[in-house]
Amino acid sequence: MEDALRLTEELDAYEFLHISEEDYGKAVLLELCGDEEILDMLDGFLDWQNFGLYMMEQDGVISTQYGAIRKVEPEQSEQEAGMQLQSC
């Protein structure tokens, strides 16, 4: 009961995802690299659904009978965001 109460108090901290595993994987890779040409190049070689499932697990996405949800991370300060390294 306590977990259910805590969850209802934190509803704003979660978002509902209207996206397939395949599209989630593509969105994650695009966010990391910022280059759609890489997506096009990998399209015939990468199993996007399994990659998307793996990334959903890494990102803490939870599948329910109604769809997928994930916890929204609080906004980072500009200084922290500027210090992150970009890959690809």
PyMOL Python script that loads the backbone (N, CA, C, O; Angstrom):
from pymol import cmd

cmd.read_pdbstr("""\
ATOM      1  N   MET A   1       0.820  -1.185   0.000  1.00  0.00           N
ATOM      2  CA  MET A   1       0.000   0.000   0.000  1.00  0.00           C
ATOM      3  C   MET A   1       0.871   1.260   0.000  1.00  0.00           C
ATOM      4  O   MET A   1       0.556   2.249  -0.661  1.00  0.00           O
ATOM      5  N   GLU A   2       1.973   1.202   0.756  1.00  0.00           N
ATOM      6  CA  GLU A   2       2.867   2.360   0.819  1.00  0.00           C
ATOM      7  C   GLU A   2       3.485   2.648  -0.551  1.00  0.00           C
ATOM      8  O   GLU A   2       3.630   3.807  -0.941  1.00  0.00           O
ATOM      9  N   ASP A   3       3.849   1.586  -1.281  1.00  0.00           N
ATOM     10  CA  ASP A   3       4.424   1.766  -2.619  1.00  0.00           C
ATOM     11  C   ASP A   3       3.409   2.402  -3.563  1.00  0.00           C
ATOM     12  O   ASP A   3       3.763   3.272  -4.359  1.00  0.00           O
ATOM     13  N   ALA A   4       2.151   1.973  -3.479  1.00  0.00           N
ATOM     14  CA  ALA A   4       1.108   2.546  -4.338  1.00  0.00           C
ATOM     15  C   ALA A   4       0.898   4.020  -4.014  1.00  0.00           C
ATOM     16  O   ALA A   4       0.720   4.835  -4.919  1.00  0.00           O
ATOM     17  N   LEU A   5       0.917   4.363  -2.742  1.00  0.00           N
ATOM     18  CA  LEU A   5       0.755   5.757  -2.335  1.00  0.00           C
ATOM     19  C   LEU A   5       1.930   6.602  -2.827  1.00  0.00           C
ATOM     20  O   LEU A   5       1.734   7.704  -3.339  1.00  0.00           O
ATOM     21  N   ARG A   6       3.149   6.086  -2.672  1.00  0.00           N
ATOM     22  CA  ARG A   6       4.335   6.813  -3.142  1.00  0.00           C
ATOM     23  C   ARG A   6       4.285   7.026  -4.657  1.00  0.00           C
ATOM     24  O   ARG A   6       4.639   8.094  -5.157  1.00  0.00           O
ATOM     25  N   LEU A   7       3.844   6.004  -5.370  1.00  0.00           N
ATOM     26  CA  LEU A   7       3.744   6.115  -6.827  1.00  0.00           C
ATOM     27  C   LEU A   7       2.737   7.184  -7.234  1.00  0.00           C
ATOM     28  O   LEU A   7       3.000   7.955  -8.157  1.00  0.00           O
ATOM     29  N   THR A   8       1.603   7.242  -6.571  1.00  0.00           N
ATOM     30  CA  THR A   8       0.612   8.264  -6.925  1.00  0.00           C
ATOM     31  C   THR A   8       1.116   9.660  -6.617  1.00  0.00           C
ATOM     32  O   THR A   8       0.739  10.614  -7.298  1.00  0.00           O
ATOM     33  N   GLU A   9       1.956   9.799  -5.610  1.00  0.00           N
ATOM     34  CA  GLU A   9       2.517  11.112  -5.289  1.00  0.00           C
ATOM     35  C   GLU A   9       3.580  11.540  -6.296  1.00  0.00           C
ATOM     36  O   GLU A   9       3.866  12.730  -6.435  1.00  0.00           O
ATOM     37  N   GLU A  10       4.165  10.572  -6.999  1.00  0.00           N
ATOM     38  CA  GLU A  10       5.242  10.862  -7.944  1.00  0.00           C
ATOM     39  C   GLU A  10       4.809  10.698  -9.402  1.00  0.00           C
ATOM     40  O   GLU A  10       5.663  10.504 -10.267  1.00  0.00           O
ATOM     41  N   LEU A  11       3.518  10.771  -9.698  1.00  0.00           N
ATOM     42  CA  LEU A  11       3.051  10.545 -11.067  1.00  0.00           C
ATOM     43  C   LEU A  11       3.687  11.499 -12.077  1.00  0.00           C
ATOM     44  O   LEU A  11       3.912  11.118 -13.226  1.00  0.00           O
ATOM     45  N   ASP A  12       3.975  12.722 -11.668  1.00  0.00           N
ATOM     46  CA  ASP A  12       4.599  13.681 -12.583  1.00  0.00           C
ATOM     47  C   ASP A  12       6.023  13.297 -12.946  1.00  0.00           C
ATOM     48  O   ASP A  12       6.588  13.838 -13.897  1.00  0.00           O
ATOM     49  N   ALA A  13       6.608  12.375 -12.203  1.00  0.00           N
ATOM     50  CA  ALA A  13       7.986  11.953 -12.459  1.00  0.00           C
ATOM     51  C   ALA A  13       8.054  10.836 -13.505  1.00  0.00           C
ATOM     52  O   ALA A  13       9.139  10.333 -13.795  1.00  0.00           O
ATOM     53  N   TYR A  14       6.921  10.447 -14.071  1.00  0.00           N
ATOM     54  CA  TYR A  14       6.885   9.369 -15.054  1.00  0.00           C
ATOM     55  C   TYR A  14       6.267   9.866 -16.355  1.00  0.00           C
ATOM     56  O   TYR A  14       5.427  10.766 -16.362  1.00  0.00           O
ATOM     57  N   GLU A  15       6.703   9.259 -17.453  1.00  0.00           N
ATOM     58  CA  GLU A  15       6.112   9.584 -18.745  1.00  0.00           C
ATOM     59  C   GLU A  15       5.708   8.306 -19.457  1.00  0.00           C
ATOM     60  O   GLU A  15       6.375   7.277 -19.348  1.00  0.00           O
ATOM     61  N   PHE A  16       4.610   8.388 -20.185  1.00  0.00           N
ATOM     62  CA  PHE A  16       4.105   7.275 -20.976  1.00  0.00           C
ATOM     63  C   PHE A  16       4.738   7.353 -22.348  1.00  0.00           C
ATOM     64  O   PHE A  16       4.730   8.414 -22.972  1.00  0.00           O
ATOM     65  N   LEU A  17       5.285   6.252 -22.830  1.00  0.00           N
ATOM     66  CA  LEU A  17       5.964   6.233 -24.122  1.00  0.00           C
ATOM     67  C   LEU A  17       5.053   5.617 -25.179  1.00  0.00           C
ATOM     68  O   LEU A  17       4.611   4.476 -25.044  1.00  0.00           O
ATOM     69  N   HIS A  18       4.785   6.371 -26.210  1.00  0.00           N
ATOM     70  CA  HIS A  18       3.995   5.884 -27.345  1.00  0.00           C
ATOM     71  C   HIS A  18       4.971   5.565 -28.467  1.00  0.00           C
ATOM     72  O   HIS A  18       4.976   6.235 -29.500  1.00  0.00           O
ATOM     73  N   ILE A  19       5.803   4.533 -28.266  1.00  0.00           N
ATOM     74  CA  ILE A  19       6.858   4.238 -29.229  1.00  0.00           C
ATOM     75  C   ILE A  19       7.166   2.745 -29.189  1.00  0.00           C
ATOM     76  O   ILE A  19       7.103   2.114 -28.134  1.00  0.00           O
ATOM     77  N   SER A  20       7.498   2.194 -30.342  1.00  0.00           N
ATOM     78  CA  SER A  20       7.849   0.780 -30.410  1.00  0.00           C
ATOM     79  C   SER A  20       9.301   0.593 -29.958  1.00  0.00           C
ATOM     80  O   SER A  20      10.065   1.553 -29.859  1.00  0.00           O
ATOM     81  N   GLU A  21       9.659  -0.656 -29.691  1.00  0.00           N
ATOM     82  CA  GLU A  21      11.036  -0.949 -29.315  1.00  0.00           C
ATOM     83  C   GLU A  21      12.005  -0.522 -30.419  1.00  0.00           C
ATOM     84  O   GLU A  21      13.068   0.038 -30.151  1.00  0.00           O
ATOM     85  N   GLU A  22      11.618  -0.796 -31.649  1.00  0.00           N
ATOM     86  CA  GLU A  22      12.464  -0.443 -32.801  1.00  0.00           C
ATOM     87  C   GLU A  22      12.686   1.071 -32.867  1.00  0.00           C
ATOM     88  O   GLU A  22      13.818   1.533 -33.013  1.00  0.00           O
ATOM     89  N   ASP A  23      11.612   1.824 -32.759  1.00  0.00           N
ATOM     90  CA  ASP A  23      11.724   3.281 -32.818  1.00  0.00           C
ATOM     91  C   ASP A  23      12.477   3.846 -31.612  1.00  0.00           C
ATOM     92  O   ASP A  23      13.176   4.852 -31.728  1.00  0.00           O
ATOM     93  N   TYR A  24      12.333   3.200 -30.464  1.00  0.00           N
ATOM     94  CA  TYR A  24      13.056   3.640 -29.270  1.00  0.00           C
ATOM     95  C   TYR A  24      14.567   3.481 -29.488  1.00  0.00           C
ATOM     96  O   TYR A  24      15.348   4.376 -29.166  1.00  0.00           O
ATOM     97  N   GLY A  25      14.963   2.331 -30.038  1.00  0.00           N
ATOM     98  CA  GLY A  25      16.380   2.101 -30.313  1.00  0.00           C
ATOM     99  C   GLY A  25      16.939   3.131 -31.279  1.00  0.00           C
ATOM    100  O   GLY A  25      18.039   3.647 -31.079  1.00  0.00           O
ATOM    101  N   LYS A  26      16.185   3.429 -32.322  1.00  0.00           N
ATOM    102  CA  LYS A  26      16.632   4.441 -33.288  1.00  0.00           C
ATOM    103  C   LYS A  26      16.724   5.820 -32.646  1.00  0.00           C
ATOM    104  O   LYS A  26      17.664   6.569 -32.914  1.00  0.00           O
ATOM    105  N   ALA A  27      15.753   6.157 -31.800  1.00  0.00           N
ATOM    106  CA  ALA A  27      15.754   7.465 -31.141  1.00  0.00           C
ATOM    107  C   ALA A  27      16.945   7.611 -30.196  1.00  0.00           C
ATOM    108  O   ALA A  27      17.550   8.681 -30.115  1.00  0.00           O
ATOM    109  N   VAL A  28      17.282   6.534 -29.482  1.00  0.00           N
ATOM    110  CA  VAL A  28      18.426   6.578 -28.569  1.00  0.00           C
ATOM    111  C   VAL A  28      19.715   6.774 -29.344  1.00  0.00           C
ATOM    112  O   VAL A  28      20.545   7.603 -28.971  1.00  0.00           O
ATOM    113  N   LEU A  29      19.889   6.021 -30.416  1.00  0.00           N
ATOM    114  CA  LEU A  29      21.119   6.154 -31.203  1.00  0.00           C
ATOM    115  C   LEU A  29      21.210   7.530 -31.851  1.00  0.00           C
ATOM    116  O   LEU A  29      22.291   8.114 -31.921  1.00  0.00           O
ATOM    117  N   LEU A  30      20.093   8.047 -32.321  1.00  0.00           N
ATOM    118  CA  LEU A  30      20.085   9.377 -32.916  1.00  0.00           C
ATOM    119  C   LEU A  30      20.430  10.434 -31.868  1.00  0.00           C
ATOM    120  O   LEU A  30      21.140  11.394 -32.166  1.00  0.00           O
ATOM    121  N   GLU A  31      19.932  10.263 -30.646  1.00  0.00           N
ATOM    122  CA  GLU A  31      20.243  11.201 -29.565  1.00  0.00           C
ATOM    123  C   GLU A  31      21.733  11.161 -29.216  1.00  0.00           C
ATOM    124  O   GLU A  31      22.339  12.194 -28.933  1.00  0.00           O
ATOM    125  N   LEU A  32      22.309   9.973 -29.239  1.00  0.00           N
ATOM    126  CA  LEU A  32      23.733   9.837 -28.917  1.00  0.00           C
ATOM    127  C   LEU A  32      24.638  10.417 -30.001  1.00  0.00           C
ATOM    128  O   LEU A  32      25.645  11.060 -29.704  1.00  0.00           O
ATOM    129  N   CYS A  33      24.270  10.184 -31.256  1.00  0.00           N
ATOM    130  CA  CYS A  33      25.142  10.576 -32.366  1.00  0.00           C
ATOM    131  C   CYS A  33      24.692  11.836 -33.087  1.00  0.00           C
ATOM    132  O   CYS A  33      25.516  12.590 -33.605  1.00  0.00           O
ATOM    133  N   GLY A  34      23.394  12.063 -33.122  1.00  0.00           N
ATOM    134  CA  GLY A  34      22.879  13.238 -33.796  1.00  0.00           C
ATOM    135  C   GLY A  34      23.030  13.200 -35.304  1.00  0.00           C
ATOM    136  O   GLY A  34      23.044  14.247 -35.950  1.00  0.00           O
ATOM    137  N   ASP A  35      23.142  12.011 -35.875  1.00  0.00           N
ATOM    138  CA  ASP A  35      23.386  11.894 -37.312  1.00  0.00           C
ATOM    139  C   ASP A  35      22.492  10.805 -37.906  1.00  0.00           C
ATOM    140  O   ASP A  35      22.696   9.618 -37.649  1.00  0.00           O
ATOM    141  N   GLU A  36      21.504  11.215 -38.699  1.00  0.00           N
ATOM    142  CA  GLU A  36      20.590  10.238 -39.307  1.00  0.00           C
ATOM    143  C   GLU A  36      21.280   9.360 -40.342  1.00  0.00           C
ATOM    144  O   GLU A  36      20.797   8.265 -40.631  1.00  0.00           O
ATOM    145  N   GLU A  37      22.396   9.809 -40.906  1.00  0.00           N
ATOM    146  CA  GLU A  37      23.124   8.982 -41.873  1.00  0.00           C
ATOM    147  C   GLU A  37      23.622   7.701 -41.225  1.00  0.00           C
ATOM    148  O   GLU A  37      23.677   6.655 -41.872  1.00  0.00           O
ATOM    149  N   ILE A  38      23.987   7.779 -39.938  1.00  0.00           N
ATOM    150  CA  ILE A  38      24.437   6.580 -39.223  1.00  0.00           C
ATOM    151  C   ILE A  38      23.287   5.588 -39.100  1.00  0.00           C
ATOM    152  O   ILE A  38      23.477   4.383 -39.262  1.00  0.00           O
ATOM    153  N   LEU A  39      22.080   6.105 -38.809  1.00  0.00           N
ATOM    154  CA  LEU A  39      20.915   5.223 -38.728  1.00  0.00           C
ATOM    155  C   LEU A  39      20.663   4.530 -40.065  1.00  0.00           C
ATOM    156  O   LEU A  39      20.409   3.327 -40.112  1.00  0.00           O
ATOM    157  N   ASP A  40      20.734   5.292 -41.136  1.00  0.00           N
ATOM    158  CA  ASP A  40      20.504   4.724 -42.469  1.00  0.00           C
ATOM    159  C   ASP A  40      21.557   3.674 -42.797  1.00  0.00           C
ATOM    160  O   ASP A  40      21.247   2.642 -43.394  1.00  0.00           O
ATOM    161  N   MET A  41      22.806   3.938 -42.405  1.00  0.00           N
ATOM    162  CA  MET A  41      23.900   3.014 -42.698  1.00  0.00           C
ATOM    163  C   MET A  41      23.729   1.707 -41.913  1.00  0.00           C
ATOM    164  O   MET A  41      24.015   0.633 -42.442  1.00  0.00           O
ATOM    165  N   LEU A  42      23.271   1.783 -40.674  1.00  0.00           N
ATOM    166  CA  LEU A  42      23.123   0.602 -39.833  1.00  0.00           C
ATOM    167  C   LEU A  42      21.818  -0.140 -40.051  1.00  0.00           C
ATOM    168  O   LEU A  42      21.645  -1.247 -39.543  1.00  0.00           O
ATOM    169  N   ASP A  43      20.904   0.445 -40.792  1.00  0.00           N
ATOM    170  CA  ASP A  43      19.549  -0.089 -40.933  1.00  0.00           C
ATOM    171  C   ASP A  43      19.515  -1.557 -41.351  1.00  0.00           C
ATOM    172  O   ASP A  43      18.698  -2.308 -40.819  1.00  0.00           O
ATOM    173  N   GLY A  44      20.338  -1.986 -42.250  1.00  0.00           N
ATOM    174  CA  GLY A  44      20.312  -3.367 -42.709  1.00  0.00           C
ATOM    175  C   GLY A  44      21.135  -4.314 -41.855  1.00  0.00           C
ATOM    176  O   GLY A  44      21.094  -5.527 -42.063  1.00  0.00           O
ATOM    177  N   PHE A  45      21.882  -3.781 -40.897  1.00  0.00           N
ATOM    178  CA  PHE A  45      22.791  -4.608 -40.120  1.00  0.00           C
ATOM    179  C   PHE A  45      22.405  -4.773 -38.653  1.00  0.00           C
ATOM    180  O   PHE A  45      22.893  -5.685 -37.986  1.00  0.00           O
ATOM    181  N   LEU A  46      21.552  -3.919 -38.152  1.00  0.00           N
ATOM    182  CA  LEU A  46      21.228  -3.909 -36.734  1.00  0.00           C
ATOM    183  C   LEU A  46      19.794  -4.371 -36.509  1.00  0.00           C
ATOM    184  O   LEU A  46      18.884  -3.945 -37.219  1.00  0.00           O
ATOM    185  N   ASP A  47      19.593  -5.231 -35.536  1.00  0.00           N
ATOM    186  CA  ASP A  47      18.255  -5.665 -35.151  1.00  0.00           C
ATOM    187  C   ASP A  47      17.696  -4.582 -34.228  1.00  0.00           C
ATOM    188  O   ASP A  47      17.922  -4.602 -33.018  1.00  0.00           O
ATOM    189  N   TRP A  48      16.964  -3.639 -34.820  1.00  0.00           N
ATOM    190  CA  TRP A  48      16.494  -2.467 -34.090  1.00  0.00           C
ATOM    191  C   TRP A  48      15.576  -2.835 -32.926  1.00  0.00           C
ATOM    192  O   TRP A  48      15.608  -2.172 -31.889  1.00  0.00           O
ATOM    193  N   GLN A  49      14.765  -3.872 -33.075  1.00  0.00           N
ATOM    194  CA  GLN A  49      13.852  -4.242 -32.001  1.00  0.00           C
ATOM    195  C   GLN A  49      14.624  -4.720 -30.776  1.00  0.00           C
ATOM    196  O   GLN A  49      14.337  -4.288 -29.660  1.00  0.00           O
ATOM    197  N   ASN A  50      15.602  -5.607 -30.969  1.00  0.00           N
ATOM    198  CA  ASN A  50      16.384  -6.086 -29.835  1.00  0.00           C
ATOM    199  C   ASN A  50      17.253  -4.980 -29.248  1.00  0.00           C
ATOM    200  O   ASN A  50      17.430  -4.911 -28.032  1.00  0.00           O
ATOM    201  N   PHE A  51      17.795  -4.116 -30.101  1.00  0.00           N
ATOM    202  CA  PHE A  51      18.567  -2.984 -29.602  1.00  0.00           C
ATOM    203  C   PHE A  51      17.668  -2.066 -28.775  1.00  0.00           C
ATOM    204  O   PHE A  51      18.072  -1.593 -27.714  1.00  0.00           O
ATOM    205  N   GLY A  52      16.460  -1.816 -29.254  1.00  0.00           N
ATOM    206  CA  GLY A  52      15.514  -0.983 -28.530  1.00  0.00           C
ATOM    207  C   GLY A  52      15.111  -1.597 -27.200  1.00  0.00           C
ATOM    208  O   GLY A  52      15.015  -0.891 -26.196  1.00  0.00           O
ATOM    209  N   LEU A  53      14.874  -2.915 -27.181  1.00  0.00           N
ATOM    210  CA  LEU A  53      14.552  -3.593 -25.928  1.00  0.00           C
ATOM    211  C   LEU A  53      15.697  -3.477 -24.928  1.00  0.00           C
ATOM    212  O   LEU A  53      15.477  -3.235 -23.741  1.00  0.00           O
ATOM    213  N   TYR A  54      16.926  -3.652 -25.422  1.00  0.00           N
ATOM    214  CA  TYR A  54      18.101  -3.534 -24.558  1.00  0.00           C
ATOM    215  C   TYR A  54      18.212  -2.112 -23.986  1.00  0.00           C
ATOM    216  O   TYR A  54      18.468  -1.937 -22.794  1.00  0.00           O
ATOM    217  N   MET A  55      18.021  -1.112 -24.834  1.00  0.00           N
ATOM    218  CA  MET A  55      18.140   0.269 -24.370  1.00  0.00           C
ATOM    219  C   MET A  55      16.999   0.631 -23.417  1.00  0.00           C
ATOM    220  O   MET A  55      17.201   1.399 -22.476  1.00  0.00           O
ATOM    221  N   MET A  56      15.809   0.088 -23.652  1.00  0.00           N
ATOM    222  CA  MET A  56      14.701   0.330 -22.732  1.00  0.00           C
ATOM    223  C   MET A  56      15.044  -0.224 -21.342  1.00  0.00           C
ATOM    224  O   MET A  56      14.775   0.410 -20.322  1.00  0.00           O
ATOM    225  N   GLU A  57      15.641  -1.414 -21.329  1.00  0.00           N
ATOM    226  CA  GLU A  57      16.048  -2.001 -20.056  1.00  0.00           C
ATOM    227  C   GLU A  57      17.111  -1.137 -19.378  1.00  0.00           C
ATOM    228  O   GLU A  57      17.043  -0.903 -18.172  1.00  0.00           O
ATOM    229  N   GLN A  58      18.083  -0.668 -20.143  1.00  0.00           N
ATOM    230  CA  GLN A  58      19.140   0.178 -19.597  1.00  0.00           C
ATOM    231  C   GLN A  58      18.586   1.500 -19.061  1.00  0.00           C
ATOM    232  O   GLN A  58      19.087   2.032 -18.070  1.00  0.00           O
ATOM    233  N   ASP A  59      17.555   2.024 -19.718  1.00  0.00           N
ATOM    234  CA  ASP A  59      16.975   3.313 -19.333  1.00  0.00           C
ATOM    235  C   ASP A  59      15.886   3.178 -18.266  1.00  0.00           C
ATOM    236  O   ASP A  59      15.293   4.175 -17.855  1.00  0.00           O
ATOM    237  N   GLY A  60      15.625   1.946 -17.819  1.00  0.00           N
ATOM    238  CA  GLY A  60      14.629   1.738 -16.782  1.00  0.00           C
ATOM    239  C   GLY A  60      13.201   1.839 -17.264  1.00  0.00           C
ATOM    240  O   GLY A  60      12.303   2.139 -16.478  1.00  0.00           O
ATOM    241  N   VAL A  61      12.973   1.593 -18.547  1.00  0.00           N
ATOM    242  CA  VAL A  61      11.614   1.613 -19.094  1.00  0.00           C
ATOM    243  C   VAL A  61      10.891   0.348 -18.625  1.00  0.00           C
ATOM    244  O   VAL A  61      11.440  -0.752 -18.677  1.00  0.00           O
ATOM    245  N   ILE A  62       9.668   0.527 -18.174  1.00  0.00           N
ATOM    246  CA  ILE A  62       8.865  -0.581 -17.669  1.00  0.00           C
ATOM    247  C   ILE A  62       7.707  -0.809 -18.629  1.00  0.00           C
ATOM    248  O   ILE A  62       6.964   0.120 -18.945  1.00  0.00           O
ATOM    249  N   SER A  63       7.553  -2.046 -19.092  1.00  0.00           N
ATOM    250  CA  SER A  63       6.430  -2.384 -19.968  1.00  0.00           C
ATOM    251  C   SER A  63       5.245  -2.801 -19.120  1.00  0.00           C
ATOM    252  O   SER A  63       5.378  -3.592 -18.186  1.00  0.00           O
ATOM    253  N   THR A  64       4.086  -2.260 -19.455  1.00  0.00           N
ATOM    254  CA  THR A  64       2.848  -2.626 -18.777  1.00  0.00           C
ATOM    255  C   THR A  64       1.854  -3.088 -19.832  1.00  0.00           C
ATOM    256  O   THR A  64       2.142  -3.026 -21.027  1.00  0.00           O
ATOM    257  N   GLN A  65       0.703  -3.544 -19.404  1.00  0.00           N
ATOM    258  CA  GLN A  65      -0.318  -3.964 -20.367  1.00  0.00           C
ATOM    259  C   GLN A  65      -0.882  -2.784 -21.143  1.00  0.00           C
ATOM    260  O   GLN A  65      -1.536  -2.969 -22.169  1.00  0.00           O
ATOM    261  N   TYR A  66      -0.631  -1.560 -20.654  1.00  0.00           N
ATOM    262  CA  TYR A  66      -1.141  -0.355 -21.302  1.00  0.00           C
ATOM    263  C   TYR A  66      -0.096   0.353 -22.152  1.00  0.00           C
ATOM    264  O   TYR A  66      -0.423   1.279 -22.894  1.00  0.00           O
ATOM    265  N   GLY A  67       1.144  -0.071 -22.052  1.00  0.00           N
ATOM    266  CA  GLY A  67       2.235   0.561 -22.786  1.00  0.00           C
ATOM    267  C   GLY A  67       3.472   0.646 -21.908  1.00  0.00           C
ATOM    268  O   GLY A  67       3.538   0.017 -20.852  1.00  0.00           O
ATOM    269  N   ALA A  68       4.435   1.410 -22.341  1.00  0.00           N
ATOM    270  CA  ALA A  68       5.697   1.535 -21.616  1.00  0.00           C
ATOM    271  C   ALA A  68       5.746   2.862 -20.862  1.00  0.00           C
ATOM    272  O   ALA A  68       5.225   3.875 -21.330  1.00  0.00           O
ATOM    273  N   ILE A  69       6.381   2.842 -19.687  1.00  0.00           N
ATOM    274  CA  ILE A  69       6.579   4.059 -18.919  1.00  0.00           C
ATOM    275  C   ILE A  69       8.036   4.131 -18.470  1.00  0.00           C
ATOM    276  O   ILE A  69       8.708   3.109 -18.328  1.00  0.00           O
ATOM    277  N   ARG A  70       8.505   5.342 -18.251  1.00  0.00           N
ATOM    278  CA  ARG A  70       9.838   5.513 -17.684  1.00  0.00           C
ATOM    279  C   ARG A  70       9.825   6.718 -16.759  1.00  0.00           C
ATOM    280  O   ARG A  70       9.026   7.644 -16.897  1.00  0.00           O
ATOM    281  N   LYS A  71      10.747   6.658 -15.814  1.00  0.00           N
ATOM    282  CA  LYS A  71      10.871   7.752 -14.861  1.00  0.00           C
ATOM    283  C   LYS A  71      11.640   8.876 -15.523  1.00  0.00           C
ATOM    284  O   LYS A  71      12.668   8.648 -16.161  1.00  0.00           O
ATOM    285  N   VAL A  72      11.143  10.082 -15.369  1.00  0.00           N
ATOM    286  CA  VAL A  72      11.773  11.264 -15.951  1.00  0.00           C
ATOM    287  C   VAL A  72      12.861  11.736 -14.997  1.00  0.00           C
ATOM    288  O   VAL A  72      12.625  11.914 -13.802  1.00  0.00           O
ATOM    289  N   GLU A  73      14.039  11.931 -15.534  1.00  0.00           N
ATOM    290  CA  GLU A  73      15.154  12.431 -14.731  1.00  0.00           C
ATOM    291  C   GLU A  73      14.999  13.925 -14.528  1.00  0.00           C
ATOM    292  O   GLU A  73      14.546  14.627 -15.432  1.00  0.00           O
ATOM    293  N   PRO A  74      15.368  14.426 -13.352  1.00  0.00           N
ATOM    294  CA  PRO A  74      15.311  15.875 -13.140  1.00  0.00           C
ATOM    295  C   PRO A  74      16.278  16.593 -14.086  1.00  0.00           C
ATOM    296  O   PRO A  74      17.295  16.034 -14.496  1.00  0.00           O
ATOM    297  N   GLU A  75      15.943  17.829 -14.420  1.00  0.00           N
ATOM    298  CA  GLU A  75      16.771  18.622 -15.326  1.00  0.00           C
ATOM    299  C   GLU A  75      18.169  18.805 -14.735  1.00  0.00           C
ATOM    300  O   GLU A  75      18.324  19.052 -13.539  1.00  0.00           O
ATOM    301  N   GLN A  76      19.187  18.681 -15.599  1.00  0.00           N
ATOM    302  CA  GLN A  76      20.565  18.910 -15.180  1.00  0.00           C
ATOM    303  C   GLN A  76      20.876  20.388 -15.286  1.00  0.00           C
ATOM    304  O   GLN A  76      20.270  21.119 -16.070  1.00  0.00           O
ATOM    305  N   SER A  77      21.825  20.804 -14.487  1.00  0.00           N
ATOM    306  CA  SER A  77      22.268  22.182 -14.622  1.00  0.00           C
ATOM    307  C   SER A  77      23.027  22.317 -15.935  1.00  0.00           C
ATOM    308  O   SER A  77      23.529  21.322 -16.457  1.00  0.00           O
ATOM    309  N   GLU A  78      23.121  23.531 -16.478  1.00  0.00           N
ATOM    310  CA  GLU A  78      23.814  23.745 -17.743  1.00  0.00           C
ATOM    311  C   GLU A  78      25.275  23.340 -17.644  1.00  0.00           C
ATOM    312  O   GLU A  78      25.845  22.836 -18.611  1.00  0.00           O
ATOM    313  N   GLN A  79      25.891  23.557 -16.479  1.00  0.00           N
ATOM    314  CA  GLN A  79      27.292  23.208 -16.300  1.00  0.00           C
ATOM    315  C   GLN A  79      27.480  21.696 -16.397  1.00  0.00           C
ATOM    316  O   GLN A  79      28.410  21.236 -17.060  1.00  0.00           O
ATOM    317  N   GLU A  80      26.606  20.910 -15.742  1.00  0.00           N
ATOM    318  CA  GLU A  80      26.702  19.455 -15.824  1.00  0.00           C
ATOM    319  C   GLU A  80      26.486  18.972 -17.243  1.00  0.00           C
ATOM    320  O   GLU A  80      27.197  18.082 -17.710  1.00  0.00           O
ATOM    321  N   ALA A  81      25.515  19.544 -17.936  1.00  0.00           N
ATOM    322  CA  ALA A  81      25.218  19.123 -19.311  1.00  0.00           C
ATOM    323  C   ALA A  81      26.388  19.438 -20.230  1.00  0.00           C
ATOM    324  O   ALA A  81      26.674  18.653 -21.134  1.00  0.00           O
ATOM    325  N   GLY A  82      27.070  20.551 -20.034  1.00  0.00           N
ATOM    326  CA  GLY A  82      28.207  20.924 -20.856  1.00  0.00           C
ATOM    327  C   GLY A  82      29.412  20.056 -20.627  1.00  0.00           C
ATOM    328  O   GLY A  82      30.281  19.967 -21.494  1.00  0.00           O
ATOM    329  N   MET A  83      29.492  19.403 -19.462  1.00  0.00           N
ATOM    330  CA  MET A  83      30.649  18.584 -19.128  1.00  0.00           C
ATOM    331  C   MET A  83      30.535  17.164 -19.667  1.00  0.00           C
ATOM    332  O   MET A  83      31.523  16.430 -19.668  1.00  0.00           O
ATOM    333  N   GLN A  84      29.350  16.761 -20.125  1.00  0.00           N
ATOM    334  CA  GLN A  84      29.168  15.412 -20.643  1.00  0.00           C
ATOM    335  C   GLN A  84      29.866  15.265 -21.983  1.00  0.00           C
ATOM    336  O   GLN A  84      29.870  16.186 -22.800  1.00  0.00           O
ATOM    337  N   LEU A  85      30.455  14.097 -22.200  1.00  0.00           N
ATOM    338  CA  LEU A  85      31.096  13.825 -23.480  1.00  0.00           C
ATOM    339  C   LEU A  85      30.075  13.274 -24.455  1.00  0.00           C
ATOM    340  O   LEU A  85      29.210  12.482 -24.081  1.00  0.00           O
ATOM    341  N   GLN A  86      30.175  13.687 -25.681  1.00  0.00           N
ATOM    342  CA  GLN A  86      29.287  13.169 -26.698  1.00  0.00           C
ATOM    343  C   GLN A  86      30.018  12.071 -27.448  1.00  0.00           C
ATOM    344  O   GLN A  86      31.162  12.254 -27.864  1.00  0.00           O
ATOM    345  N   SER A  87      29.356  10.918 -27.626  1.00  0.00           N
ATOM    346  CA  SER A  87      29.990   9.815 -28.308  1.00  0.00           C
ATOM    347  C   SER A  87      29.614   9.795 -29.776  1.00  0.00           C
ATOM    348  O   SER A  87      28.782  10.582 -30.227  1.00  0.00           O
ATOM    349  N   CYS A  88      30.233   8.890 -30.517  1.00  0.00           N
ATOM    350  CA  CYS A  88      30.053   8.683 -31.958  1.00  0.00           C
ATOM    351  C   CYS A  88      30.857   9.608 -32.711  1.00  0.00           C
ATOM    352  O   CYS A  88      30.836   9.584 -33.942  1.00  0.00           O
TER     353      CYS A  88
END
""", "prot")
cmd.dss("prot")
cmd.show_as("cartoon", "prot")
cmd.util.cbc("prot")
cmd.orient("prot")
